[in-house]
């Protein structure tokens, strides 16, 4: 009975806070840079800049805590302009390549009453999955695919232009948690990390 009463009390205390909570749906466009990996990278492309896209779904209350899911897709992560490579013979061409990050984060921000229509800073971090793949143009060569546990940490700010729409700026670091042995597709254990800088349109619900 005590546990039931305690649970009811917690629900009553949380009700006003849940009513004050808001959802932010944010499609984002950005750039991936400063990449480094032990995966096979014959075109030396992982350290280059690549356009990425993705989004975040964020739940924020009136206080300082929140939660979010972030997804980022970087096409061409293992591809670059081969004419700029001083390698003879040139490396094999790739048909396609990409990295994908799917993360669940805890969010720390300022109280909403402080920054209702100005920039509301936030930091967030958490764990999830990183996936990398590239496919050779020569069909006889097997594709490279690697999935690994990862984490991310970053921050930025959200500013609202109206009651329902705003803009989010985000700078974030992604990394595999630890090296994994996935066969001859990497030099040693598989590791991957990179950074992203992105901007998105926030739809508040």
Order of alpha helices (4+ residues) and beta strands (2+ residues): alpha-beta-beta-beta-beta-beta-beta-beta-beta
